[in-house]
């Protein structure tokens, strides 16, 4: 996927705001941060600014999110409904991503189920040795 050269400054600006907000949140003490909401907000902001010329989120820690971002984060649309919409749209690239996600999900589920069976059967030797 190619990025329009005029989007590069937008990407830098958004990622610098993200960096500044996370740095402010962490302060000088190490701590655990759930980055998933931050990445969702950043993705929405990157799409909004580079694709639509509109800012949906300041990415500031203590600022209420806009209604668009809040609706997405509130899971206003169920996963089943999102899947229905993705399947309905005639967009090959989106369907390719859907298929990749399905493949990763199914592989992960198979690994989990296999490990679960091995643990329940007492076959810990069948479990792969993983780094922790």
Secondary structure, 3 states (H helix, E strand, C coil): CCCCHHHHHHHHHHHHHHHHHHHHHHCCCCCCCCHHHHHHHHHHHHHHHHHHCCCCCCCCCCCCCCHHHHHHHCCCCCHHHHHHHHHHCCCHHHHHHHHHHHHHHHHHHHHHHHHHHHHHCCCHHHCCCCCC
